[in-house]
Structures are given as structure tokens and as C-alpha cells.
Amino acid sequence: MRAAVDTEIEMKWDKLTQSGLATVTKQRDAPTDGVFAFKLGEIDIDLRDGSPVTSCVVVPMDSDAATTPTKRISKAAQTALRALEKAIGESGTLSPDSEHIPAGASVVSYDVWREYAYREGISTGKVRAKQRPSKAHLNS
């Protein structure tokens, strides 16, 4: 029944960036050009028994984000990123003063990140990767 629809919008969601792109693919009385970049937000809409009732809202993003396609990363890179997030969350410390790292950012050493990556299964079955010296050892 596509012919009976006044407006059709194609939505694409990127789990990695937690953002989406909306494209009007059919519009009866208006042009269908352009892409709308968005994220999802949350707002309080009511109080029920003293607890807030929330709803999801669409939050527009910078228009440049709409024209820049998100690049998919490999499973290994996803595992490495997940390991880094976990390592920083569990073992992170405040960054030292640096012009390359924002003040107050949490950081972990390369070796700590590497251990978390192994636990996440980044090099399952590849013993050679585990035997390779870390960058810290190469620079000493």
C-alpha cells in the first residue's frame, strides 16, 4: 500500500556511534532531498508515584554528520574498543598533564588495555600475538 502513504522516511541506525540518518524517500507534497542526522535523547514527561516517566526524543545533529557516512570497523577493532572501555571503566586513572590528552580524562597503559583485550578474546587462537612484546618493552 505504498501508494497510499503521504510520507515515507528511511531510518538507518548505527550502533557504533549511537546515531542515525533519516532520509525522506517519498513525500507527496514536498521535495525529498536531504538527509537528517540524529541521536536519541530522553525527556521527563510525567511523574507517577513520585518517579519520573520518560520518553524518547529525536535530537538533531550537525548537518555534516548527515553527509559523512559512518565507517564500519572490523570485529577485532570492536573487541579492542570494548576492551578499552572496560579497562578505563575498571582500571582507569586520571591522565597526566599533556597537550594531547584532555585534562581530567581517564587513561590506562597500553599493557593494561592489551590484557583486557586478551580477556575479551581479541587474539583467541593466536599465541604469537600474545608473545609479541608490548610497545613499552620495545622502547626500553
PyRosetta script that sets phi, psi and omega in degrees:
from pyrosetta import init, pose_from_sequence

init()
pose = pose_from_sequence("MRAAVDTEIEMKWDKLTQSGLATVTKQRDAPTDGVFAFKLGEIDIDLRDGSPVTSCVVVPMDSDAATTPTKRISKAAQTALRALEKAIGESGTLSPDSEHIPAGASVVSYDVWREYAYREGISTGKVRAKQRPSKAHLNS")
pose.set_psi(1, 29.3)
pose.set_omega(1, -178.6)
pose.set_phi(2, -57.8)
pose.set_psi(2, -34.2)
pose.set_omega(2, -177.5)
pose.set_phi(3, -64.8)
pose.set_psi(3, -24.0)
pose.set_omega(3, -178.8)
pose.set_phi(4, -84.8)
pose.set_psi(4, -5.3)
pose.set_omega(4, -176.8)
pose.set_phi(5, -86.8)
pose.set_psi(5, 134.0)
pose.set_omega(5, 177.8)
pose.set_phi(6, -80.7)
pose.set_psi(6, -40.1)
pose.set_omega(6, -177.9)
pose.set_phi(7, -136.5)
pose.set_psi(7, 134.9)
pose.set_omega(7, 177.1)
pose.set_phi(8, -128.6)
pose.set_psi(8, 126.6)
pose.set_omega(8, -178.3)
pose.set_phi(9, -122.9)
pose.set_psi(9, 125.9)
pose.set_omega(9, 176.7)
pose.set_phi(10, -91.4)
pose.set_psi(10, 127.0)
pose.set_omega(10, -178.6)
pose.set_phi(11, -113.1)
pose.set_psi(11, 133.4)
pose.set_omega(11, 175.2)
pose.set_phi(12, -124.4)
pose.set_psi(12, 130.6)
pose.set_omega(12, -178.5)
pose.set_phi(13, -114.1)
pose.set_psi(13, 133.7)
pose.set_omega(13, 178.4)
pose.set_phi(14, -108.4)
pose.set_psi(14, 109.7)
pose.set_omega(14, -178.7)
pose.set_phi(15, -61.9)
pose.set_psi(15, -35.4)
pose.set_omega(15, -176.2)
pose.set_phi(16, -63.5)
pose.set_psi(16, -48.3)
pose.set_omega(16, -177.7)
pose.set_phi(17, -93.8)
pose.set_psi(17, -5.7)
pose.set_omega(17, -177.0)
pose.set_phi(18, 53.2)
pose.set_psi(18, 46.6)
pose.set_omega(18, 178.7)
pose.set_phi(19, -143.7)
pose.set_psi(19, 168.1)
pose.set_omega(19, -177.6)
pose.set_phi(20, -138.2)
pose.set_psi(20, 167.5)
pose.set_omega(20, 174.5)
pose.set_phi(21, -126.3)
pose.set_psi(21, 133.7)
pose.set_omega(21, 177.5)
pose.set_phi(22, -117.8)
pose.set_psi(22, 131.8)
pose.set_omega(22, 178.9)
pose.set_phi(23, -127.1)
pose.set_psi(23, 127.5)
pose.set_omega(23, 175.8)
pose.set_phi(24, -77.2)
pose.set_psi(24, 114.9)
pose.set_omega(24, -178.0)
pose.set_phi(25, -99.1)
pose.set_psi(25, -17.6)
pose.set_omega(25, 176.1)
pose.set_phi(26, -151.1)
pose.set_psi(26, 131.5)
pose.set_omega(26, 176.9)
pose.set_phi(27, -146.3)
pose.set_psi(27, 119.0)
pose.set_omega(27, -175.6)
pose.set_phi(28, -61.6)
pose.set_psi(28, -45.1)
pose.set_omega(28, -170.5)
pose.set_phi(29, -119.5)
pose.set_psi(29, 20.4)
pose.set_omega(29, -178.6)
pose.set_phi(30, -153.7)
pose.set_psi(30, 163.7)
pose.set_omega(30, 178.6)
pose.set_phi(31, -66.3)
pose.set_psi(31, 157.8)
pose.set_omega(31, -177.9)
pose.set_phi(32, -115.3)
pose.set_psi(32, 21.1)
pose.set_omega(32, -178.2)
pose.set_phi(33, -87.0)
pose.set_psi(33, 158.4)
pose.set_omega(33, 176.1)
pose.set_phi(34, 98.4)
pose.set_psi(34, 160.0)
pose.set_omega(34, 179.8)
pose.set_phi(35, -130.4)
pose.set_psi(35, 142.1)
pose.set_omega(35, -178.4)
pose.set_phi(36, -114.7)
pose.set_psi(36, 117.9)
pose.set_omega(36, 177.9)
pose.set_phi(37, -91.5)
pose.set_psi(37, 141.1)
pose.set_omega(37, -177.6)
pose.set_phi(38, -151.4)
pose.set_psi(38, 160.9)
pose.set_omega(38, 168.7)
pose.set_phi(39, -124.3)
pose.set_psi(39, 166.8)
pose.set_omega(39, 176.8)
pose.set_phi(40, -103.4)
pose.set_psi(40, 136.2)
pose.set_omega(40, 178.0)
pose.set_phi(41, -121.8)
pose.set_psi(41, 179.2)
pose.set_omega(41, -178.9)
pose.set_phi(42, -130.9)
pose.set_psi(42, 138.2)
pose.set_omega(42, 176.3)
pose.set_phi(43, -131.2)
pose.set_psi(43, 153.3)
pose.set_omega(43, 173.5)
pose.set_phi(44, -83.5)
pose.set_psi(44, 130.3)
pose.set_omega(44, 179.8)
pose.set_phi(45, -115.1)
pose.set_psi(45, -14.1)
pose.set_omega(45, -176.9)
pose.set_phi(46, -168.9)
pose.set_psi(46, 169.5)
pose.set_omega(46, 171.8)
pose.set_phi(47, -119.1)
pose.set_psi(47, 132.1)
pose.set_omega(47, 177.6)
pose.set_phi(48, -130.6)
pose.set_psi(48, 117.1)
pose.set_omega(48, -177.2)
pose.set_phi(49, 55.1)
pose.set_psi(49, 37.0)
pose.set_omega(49, 178.3)
pose.set_phi(50, 81.7)
pose.set_psi(50, -5.7)
pose.set_omega(50, 179.6)
pose.set_phi(51, -104.2)
pose.set_psi(51, 140.0)
pose.set_omega(51, -180.0)
pose.set_phi(52, -69.2)
pose.set_psi(52, 141.9)
pose.set_omega(52, 171.5)
pose.set_phi(53, -103.3)
pose.set_psi(53, 126.2)
pose.set_omega(53, -175.2)
pose.set_phi(54, -113.5)
pose.set_psi(54, 164.0)
pose.set_omega(54, 175.6)
pose.set_phi(55, -142.4)
pose.set_psi(55, 161.4)
pose.set_omega(55, -179.6)
pose.set_phi(56, -89.8)
pose.set_psi(56, 140.1)
pose.set_omega(56, 176.3)
pose.set_phi(57, -130.3)
pose.set_psi(57, 153.3)
pose.set_omega(57, 176.4)
pose.set_phi(58, -88.9)
pose.set_psi(58, 126.5)
pose.set_omega(58, -179.5)
pose.set_phi(59, -113.0)
pose.set_psi(59, 115.8)
pose.set_omega(59, -179.7)
pose.set_phi(60, -61.8)
pose.set_psi(60, 146.9)
pose.set_omega(60, 177.0)
pose.set_phi(61, -113.1)
pose.set_psi(61, 171.5)
pose.set_omega(61, 176.7)
pose.set_phi(62, -52.4)
pose.set_psi(62, 139.1)
pose.set_omega(62, -177.4)
pose.set_phi(63, -63.7)
pose.set_psi(63, -25.8)
pose.set_omega(63, 177.1)
pose.set_phi(64, -62.4)
pose.set_psi(64, -33.4)
pose.set_omega(64, -180.0)
pose.set_phi(65, -64.3)
pose.set_psi(65, -28.9)
pose.set_omega(65, -179.2)
pose.set_phi(66, -71.2)
pose.set_psi(66, -30.0)
pose.set_omega(66, -176.7)
pose.set_phi(67, -95.5)
pose.set_psi(67, -8.4)
pose.set_omega(67, 179.5)
pose.set_phi(68, -100.0)
pose.set_psi(68, 107.3)
pose.set_omega(68, 179.7)
pose.set_phi(69, -65.8)
pose.set_psi(69, 144.5)
pose.set_omega(69, 178.0)
pose.set_phi(70, -80.4)
pose.set_psi(70, 135.9)
pose.set_omega(70, -179.0)
pose.set_phi(71, -89.4)
pose.set_psi(71, 131.9)
pose.set_omega(71, 176.5)
pose.set_phi(72, -76.9)
pose.set_psi(72, 139.8)
pose.set_omega(72, 177.9)
pose.set_phi(73, -108.0)
pose.set_psi(73, 157.6)
pose.set_omega(73, -176.4)
pose.set_phi(74, -65.9)
pose.set_psi(74, 163.3)
pose.set_omega(74, 177.4)
pose.set_phi(75, -59.7)
pose.set_psi(75, -40.1)
pose.set_omega(75, 180.0)
pose.set_phi(76, -63.8)
pose.set_psi(76, -41.6)
pose.set_omega(76, 178.7)
pose.set_phi(77, -66.9)
pose.set_psi(77, -37.4)
pose.set_omega(77, 176.2)
pose.set_phi(78, -63.4)
pose.set_psi(78, -41.5)
pose.set_omega(78, 178.2)
pose.set_phi(79, -64.2)
pose.set_psi(79, -42.8)
pose.set_omega(79, 179.4)
pose.set_phi(80, -63.2)
pose.set_psi(80, -41.5)
pose.set_omega(80, 178.9)
pose.set_phi(81, -65.8)
pose.set_psi(81, -43.7)
pose.set_omega(81, 177.9)
pose.set_phi(82, -61.1)
pose.set_psi(82, -41.7)
pose.set_omega(82, 178.5)
pose.set_phi(83, -64.3)
pose.set_psi(83, -40.3)
pose.set_omega(83, 179.0)
pose.set_phi(84, -64.4)
pose.set_psi(84, -44.2)
pose.set_omega(84, 178.4)
pose.set_phi(85, -60.1)
pose.set_psi(85, -43.9)
pose.set_omega(85, -179.9)
pose.set_phi(86, -66.7)
pose.set_psi(86, -43.1)
pose.set_omega(86, -179.7)
pose.set_phi(87, -62.3)
pose.set_psi(87, -45.2)
pose.set_omega(87, 179.3)
pose.set_phi(88, -65.7)
pose.set_psi(88, -40.7)
pose.set_omega(88, 179.8)
pose.set_phi(89, -64.5)
pose.set_psi(89, -37.0)
pose.set_omega(89, -175.7)
pose.set_phi(90, -97.4)
pose.set_psi(90, -31.4)
pose.set_omega(90, -172.6)
pose.set_phi(91, -127.8)
pose.set_psi(91, 6.7)
pose.set_omega(91, -175.6)
pose.set_phi(92, -67.0)
pose.set_psi(92, 148.3)
pose.set_omega(92, 174.8)
pose.set_phi(93, -127.2)
pose.set_psi(93, 162.8)
pose.set_omega(93, 178.1)
pose.set_phi(94, -65.8)
pose.set_psi(94, 140.8)
pose.set_omega(94, -177.6)
pose.set_phi(95, -68.2)
pose.set_psi(95, 149.6)
pose.set_omega(95, 173.7)
pose.set_phi(96, -72.3)
pose.set_psi(96, 164.7)
pose.set_omega(96, 176.5)
pose.set_phi(97, -59.2)
pose.set_psi(97, 128.3)
pose.set_omega(97, -178.1)
pose.set_phi(98, -160.0)
pose.set_psi(98, 144.9)
pose.set_omega(98, 175.9)
pose.set_phi(99, -81.2)
pose.set_psi(99, -7.0)
pose.set_omega(99, -178.3)
pose.set_phi(100, -101.7)
pose.set_psi(100, -13.6)
pose.set_omega(100, -177.5)
pose.set_phi(101, -123.4)
pose.set_psi(101, 129.4)
pose.set_omega(101, 179.5)
pose.set_phi(102, -59.0)
pose.set_psi(102, 142.2)
pose.set_omega(102, 178.5)
pose.set_phi(103, -60.1)
pose.set_psi(103, 136.4)
pose.set_omega(103, 177.7)
pose.set_phi(104, 84.3)
pose.set_psi(104, 1.4)
pose.set_omega(104, 179.2)
pose.set_phi(105, -74.5)
pose.set_psi(105, 147.1)
pose.set_omega(105, 174.6)
pose.set_phi(106, -87.9)
pose.set_psi(106, 140.7)
pose.set_omega(106, -178.0)
pose.set_phi(107, -137.7)
pose.set_psi(107, 161.7)
pose.set_omega(107, 170.6)
pose.set_phi(108, -135.9)
pose.set_psi(108, 158.9)
pose.set_omega(108, 177.6)
pose.set_phi(109, -74.2)
pose.set_psi(109, 162.9)
pose.set_omega(109, 176.8)
pose.set_phi(110, -57.7)
pose.set_psi(110, -42.3)
pose.set_omega(110, -178.0)
pose.set_phi(111, -65.1)
pose.set_psi(111, -39.1)
pose.set_omega(111, 178.1)
pose.set_phi(112, -64.8)
pose.set_psi(112, -46.0)
pose.set_omega(112, 179.1)
pose.set_phi(113, -59.1)
pose.set_psi(113, -42.4)
pose.set_omega(113, -179.1)
pose.set_phi(114, -60.1)
pose.set_psi(114, -44.5)
pose.set_omega(114, 178.8)
pose.set_phi(115, -62.6)
pose.set_psi(115, -42.6)
pose.set_omega(115, 177.5)
pose.set_phi(116, -63.6)
pose.set_psi(116, -38.0)
pose.set_omega(116, 179.3)
pose.set_phi(117, -63.5)
pose.set_psi(117, -39.8)
pose.set_omega(117, 177.0)
pose.set_phi(118, -62.9)
pose.set_psi(118, -43.3)
pose.set_omega(118, 179.4)
pose.set_phi(119, -62.6)
pose.set_psi(119, -31.7)
pose.set_omega(119, 178.4)
pose.set_phi(120, -78.6)
pose.set_psi(120, -8.9)
pose.set_omega(120, 176.4)
pose.set_phi(121, 92.2)
pose.set_psi(121, 24.2)
pose.set_omega(121, -176.6)
pose.set_phi(122, -64.4)
pose.set_psi(122, -30.3)
pose.set_omega(122, -177.6)
pose.set_phi(123, -124.6)
pose.set_psi(123, 36.5)
pose.set_omega(123, 178.6)
pose.set_phi(124, -55.0)
pose.set_psi(124, 126.2)
pose.set_omega(124, 177.1)
pose.set_phi(125, 81.7)
pose.set_psi(125, 1.9)
pose.set_omega(125, -179.7)
pose.set_phi(126, -118.8)
pose.set_psi(126, 80.4)
pose.set_omega(126, -176.3)
pose.set_phi(127, -61.0)
pose.set_psi(127, -35.0)
pose.set_omega(127, -178.8)
pose.set_phi(128, -57.1)
pose.set_psi(128, -38.7)
pose.set_omega(128, -179.6)
pose.set_phi(129, -63.5)
pose.set_psi(129, -36.5)
pose.set_omega(129, 180.0)
pose.set_phi(130, -72.6)
pose.set_psi(130, -24.9)
pose.set_omega(130, -177.7)
pose.set_phi(131, -86.2)
pose.set_psi(131, -15.2)
pose.set_omega(131, -180.0)
pose.set_phi(132, -64.5)
pose.set_psi(132, 137.5)
pose.set_omega(132, 179.2)
pose.set_phi(133, -69.4)
pose.set_psi(133, 151.1)
pose.set_omega(133, 178.5)
pose.set_phi(134, -75.4)
pose.set_psi(134, 166.6)
pose.set_omega(134, 178.6)
pose.set_phi(135, -61.5)
pose.set_psi(135, -33.5)
pose.set_omega(135, 179.3)
pose.set_phi(136, -60.7)
pose.set_psi(136, -39.7)
pose.set_omega(136, 179.8)
pose.set_phi(137, -72.4)
pose.set_psi(137, -32.1)
pose.set_omega(137, -178.9)
pose.set_phi(138, -70.1)
pose.set_psi(138, -30.7)
pose.set_omega(138, -176.6)
pose.set_phi(139, -87.4)
pose.set_psi(139, -4.4)
pose.set_omega(139, -177.6)
pose.set_phi(140, -95.3)
pose.dump_pdb("model.pdb")
